[in-house]
Structure formats: structure tokens, C-alpha cells
Amino acid sequence: EAGVTQFPSHSVIEKGQTVTLRCDPISGHDNLYWYRRVMGKEIKFLLHFVKESKQDESGMPNNRFLAERTGGTYSTLKVQPAELEDSGVYFCASSRGGRGFNSPLHFGNGTRLTVT
Amino acid sequence: GENVEQHPSTLSVQEGDSAVIKCTYSDSASNYFPWYKQELGKRPQLIIDIRSNVGEKKDQRIAVTLNKTAKHFSLHITETQPEDSAVYFCAASKRGITDKLIFGTGTRLQVFP
């Protein structure tokens, strides 16, 4: 099966600009997650979709971040306006439906965002 | 909120030696503990996981142990090889309540030939 794909792989933008990251989960995976790793720190949870619904967005840093998953397929994460502290690697992960133990998370390669 | 601490942040070993990475979690309701390996420029990949009803799990050269009382779990890699060099992340979650993973800060393992 095709893995989780993310686009772009790298993005360099200036402070104040807007960036949109895209994630295509594994086909048939209802659960989609966004995580972020700031250099040297932990991979931090941002939010969780179940199909098109936001299940948990407790990790979203502030209202400059907007995530969508229209139709329950791919998802976008928009940062507007970007700030310097938004720099990091943004990972998307997906898993099958249900909350059992048999649905491990599969990660994408991540988008490295640099805000200058 | 829930927290996962991971040590050491870097670890260098000689090929053939063993490597141990330790994590401690704060939420006693956590019941699922996966380990991910991230090679340079690649995606984090699940290498082994353990549930709270099991004390130890082994898969070839890697093993994970869990001490629920002390709330810590460890990754053991035996007979290390240069291809084991990567960043390793531990994580914890409360399956059945949420799928959200809380990650440690990562350990950069270098295996020297």
C-alpha cells in the first residue's frame, strides 16, 4: 500500500506569509493526525481527525493554525500569518478506524518549515 | 498534562555492543507504548510496541521492557549494527480513550563500526 505522503517536503517563507501543508493519508485510514517537531524537542501532537471531524485539537498552538480535512480524505494545515517560532518539521500520520491496539500510526516524511 | 521523559539524548556505542534507551511517563492511565525509529531525512517508523498488560516484548535484536509501578519503559538493542544509527522516540498513549501519542524528546543513537 502507498504510505502517508506529505507536500511540500520543504518550505521556506518569510515571517507574516502564509503556508499550506498537505497530507494524503493511507487509503482507508479514518484517523489522521498532525504533529510537529521543533528542533531538538519532542514530536508534539497538534490535532486528530476522525474522517472529516476534528476529534481533538488540543495541541493547536493558536488561531494562526487552521486544519481541514474536507471529505475525510486528504488534510491541509494552514499557518497564517507565519511566525519565526512556527519553524519545525510537521508530520502527518494516519491509522485505521477504531481505538483498538491493532491500528498503529503510520507517519509521512514530514514537511520542514523554515520561517525567516 | 501528560509528559514523557526520554534519556539519554545522545548515545554512542561500538558495533556489537548493546544500547539502552529509557523513558518515563507521567499518566498512570497510559496503556500503550510504541517506539519509533527515524533515520536521517526519513519518516518515523514503528519498530516495536508494548501494551500495559505485558512486561516484556522481544523482536530479534530489539526488546522493550515495561515497569508499570515505576511508570517507565526501556528499549534494548543488542548486537548493534551501523544501520541501527538513527533517532529513536518513545511514546505513550491511552488506547481505548484516545489514540493521541505523547512522545519523548528522542535519542540520537550512533553506532560506530
Interface residues (C-beta under 8 A of the other chain):
Chain A: G3 V4 N31 Y33 Y35 G40 K41 E42 I43 K44 F45 H48 D56 F91 S95 R99 G100 F101 S103 P104 L105 H106 F107 G108 N109 G110
Chain B: V4 Q6 Y32 P34 Y36 G41 K42 R43 P44 Q45 L46 D49 R51 F89 A91 R95 G96 I97 T98 D99 K100 L101 I102 F103 G104 T105 G106
